[in-house]
Each structure stands twice: as C-alpha cells, then as structure tokens.
Amino acid sequence: LPVYFDVEPFIMDDRTMVPLRNLAETFGCEVTWTEPGRIDLNREDISITMYIDNPVYTAGGIEKTLDVPPFIKDGRTMVPLRFIAEEFDCQVEYEETTETVFISR
C-alpha cells in the first residue's frame, strides 16, 4: 500500500522520520494519547507504548530503545520509519538513486 503523509518525511541523524499516525493507521493500528506525552498503538496482534522525547518504548510487553525518540514537529508526532515498519514485521529498503523507501511484508 502506498502511504501518503500530510507532513513531508525528512532525514535526521541518518534516519527517515515520518508522521506516526499516517503510518500506524496504514498498518491497521489505533493510535491514542492516554496521558500527556504517552502514545499507544494497538492492533489485534501488537501493543506499543511510547513517550515523546523518550527513546525507551515497549512493544508486546518488551522494553526496547529507539535511536531517535519520538518528537513533535509542526503538530505531528514524528518517529523513525524503520522502527514502526519493523515492529509490524515489515522489511524496509532504501533506493538511493531515487531516494525512495520501500516497505514490504
């Protein structure tokens, strides 16, 4: 499925940063904010909890760490693309000549 973002993805610290909601909803997740700075992603087979500006998150009850923590930019929660895709059992490939990211299952 193609994913269309309302905020342009960008590179930061060698990571492709994307708006969380667009990508998570494409993967069938419900995205909720249950308290200030806390984001919950829920789908039938996985539950992820993360916090703004904190690299530590939990996925399926297992604590993990991101290279770049989620943050707010222009009113959108930005996360590293590879992180969210791989948590949903997808593979991420980058085509350098066209600057295109491919996500596949």
C-alpha positions as CSV (number, residue, x, y, z in Angstrom):
1,L,0.0,0.0,0.0
2,P,1.3,3.5,-0.7
3,V,1.4,5.8,2.3
4,Y,0.7,9.5,1.9
5,F,1.9,11.8,4.5
6,D,0.4,15.2,5.4
7,V,3.9,16.3,6.6
8,E,6.9,15.6,4.4
9,P,9.2,12.8,5.7
10,F,12.8,14.0,6.3
11,I,16.2,12.6,7.3
12,M,17.5,13.2,10.8
13,D,20.6,11.5,12.3
14,D,20.6,9.1,9.2
15,R,17.0,8.1,10.0
16,T,13.9,8.7,7.8
17,M,11.4,10.4,10.1
18,V,7.7,10.1,9.3
19,P,4.5,11.2,11.0
20,L,3.4,8.4,13.2
21,R,-0.4,8.4,12.8
22,N,-0.3,8.1,9.0
23,L,2.0,5.0,9.0
24,A,0.4,3.3,12.1
25,E,-3.1,3.6,10.7
26,T,-1.9,2.2,7.4
27,F,-0.7,-0.9,9.4
28,G,-4.2,-1.1,11.0
29,C,-3.4,0.4,14.3
30,E,-5.5,2.6,16.6
31,V,-3.4,5.5,17.8
32,T,-4.3,7.1,21.1
33,W,-2.8,9.5,23.6
34,T,-3.8,8.3,27.1
35,E,-1.8,10.9,29.1
36,P,0.4,13.9,28.2
37,G,3.3,12.6,26.1
38,R,2.2,9.0,26.0
39,I,1.3,7.3,22.7
40,D,-0.4,3.9,22.5
41,L,-0.5,1.9,19.2
42,N,-2.9,-1.0,19.3
43,R,-3.7,-3.7,16.8
44,E,-5.1,-7.1,17.4
45,D,-1.7,-8.7,17.5
46,I,0.6,-6.0,19.0
47,S,0.5,-3.2,21.5
48,I,3.2,-0.5,21.6
49,T,3.6,2.3,24.1
50,M,6.0,5.2,23.6
51,Y,6.6,8.6,25.1
52,I,7.5,11.9,23.4
53,D,11.3,12.7,23.7
54,N,12.0,9.3,25.3
55,P,13.9,6.6,23.3
56,V,12.6,3.8,25.6
57,Y,9.3,2.1,24.5
58,T,7.5,-1.2,25.0
59,A,6.3,-3.5,22.2
60,G,4.4,-6.6,23.2
61,G,5.5,-6.1,26.8
62,I,9.2,-6.0,25.9
63,E,11.2,-2.8,26.6
64,K,13.2,-1.6,23.7
65,T,15.2,1.6,22.7
66,L,14.9,3.8,19.7
67,D,18.0,5.5,18.1
68,V,15.9,8.7,17.7
69,P,13.0,9.2,20.2
70,P,9.5,10.3,19.0
71,F,9.1,14.1,19.0
72,I,6.6,16.7,17.9
73,K,7.2,18.8,14.8
74,D,4.6,21.1,13.3
75,G,1.9,19.5,15.5
76,R,2.8,16.0,14.3
77,T,4.4,13.1,16.2
78,M,7.5,12.0,14.2
79,V,9.1,8.6,14.5
80,P,11.9,6.7,12.6
81,L,10.2,4.9,9.7
82,R,12.3,1.7,10.1
83,F,11.2,1.3,13.7
84,I,7.5,1.4,13.1
85,A,7.7,-0.8,10.0
86,E,9.9,-3.4,11.6
87,E,7.6,-3.6,14.7
88,F,4.9,-4.6,12.3
89,D,7.0,-7.4,10.7
90,C,7.8,-5.4,7.5
91,Q,11.1,-5.0,5.8
92,V,12.4,-1.6,4.8
93,E,14.6,-1.0,1.8
94,Y,16.0,2.3,0.5
95,E,16.7,3.0,-3.1
96,E,19.4,5.6,-3.1
97,T,19.3,6.7,-6.7
98,T,15.6,7.6,-6.5
99,E,15.6,8.4,-2.8
100,T,12.6,6.1,-2.3
101,V,11.8,3.9,0.7
102,F,10.1,0.6,0.1
103,I,8.2,-1.3,2.8
104,S,7.2,-4.9,2.3
105,R,5.9,-7.8,4.2
